[in-house]
Each structure stands twice: as C-alpha cells, then as structure tokens.
Amino acid sequence: MLDASGPIWGGNLAMLASLIGTPWFPRVDGGILFVEDISEHPYRVERMLLQLHQAGVLARQQAVILGDFSGYRLGHLDNGYDFDTMLAYLREVLPVPVLTGLRFGHVPRRVTIPFGAQARLRSNEEGFTLLLSDYPTLRFP
C-alpha cells in the first residue's frame, strides 16, 4: 500500500535522461515522477531509469508512474527480455515504488498532467488513484 503526496513532474523519459547533469534538469524533492516513451526497447527504458537512479534522482522521489511504452519490437536475440521482465527487475532494484497503467503518452485517449501540480497517489493491490490539485487554470465566462 502506498499513500504519497508531492509535486508531480516528468514527461518523456529519453528527454529527461538527456538533461541529467545539465542546468535544465529540474530539481524536485519528494515528488511523484511520471514518464513515458515510444519505440524504446525495454533494455533502453531500464538503462534510462537506472541512469536517473544512479544520478540520485529517484532516491528523492516518492514513486515512479509509467505511462505508455509501446511501439518497440522484440527480436530473437532478446531471449525473452520483454517489458514485464524489465519491470520486475526495476521493482527489485529501485528505491521507490514503480507503478504502471497511467494513460499518458502515445495513446489515443490520455490524461493531461499539469507539471508541478500537487498530487496524491494511493495504491493497493487493485490499482491506484492519482488526485491533482493546486495548479493554474483558466476560467472562461
């Protein structure tokens, strides 16, 4: 069971990984990180998440939520190393819970996530809920 609150942030995993060590990488402590990507093989997703971990980013977060990671093709040399295998490994080695099923990324119907909003994430064996608040909105008459 997880019950976490903090700023939600993230986006495309490859873009975030490319910013590590630059002045443009956001410093977020106590956050909930969401990531997605398209056409990235599971070993590449693993490598980028481990890079975030080894840079100390994940130790400062409360959870990681994975969005859509479709569009990759496995080959015969992958020896069964698929997304589920990679996910099981990451759940063993990362210092934070890793959740899946967020409808975010390159899917026809997706949620909009306001970067920096306050989030409350609750999960159990049945799934998770993500509530967002305290972000700027526009009101029209």
Sequence and secondary structure as in RCSB ss.txt:
>XXXX:A:sequence
MLDASGPIWGGNLAMLASLIGTPWFPRVDGGILFVEDISEHPYRVERMLLQLHQAGVLARQQAVILGDFSGYRLG
HLDNGYDFDTMLAYLREVLPVPVLTGLRFGHVPRRVTIPFGAQARLRSNEEGFTLLLSDYPTLRFP
>XXXX:A:secstr
 EEEEEEEEEEEHHHHHHHTTSTTS   SSEEEEEE SS  HHHHHHHHHHHHHTTTGGGEEEEEE         
GGGTT  HHHHHHHHHHHSSS EEE    SSSSS     TT EEEEEEETTEEEEEEES       
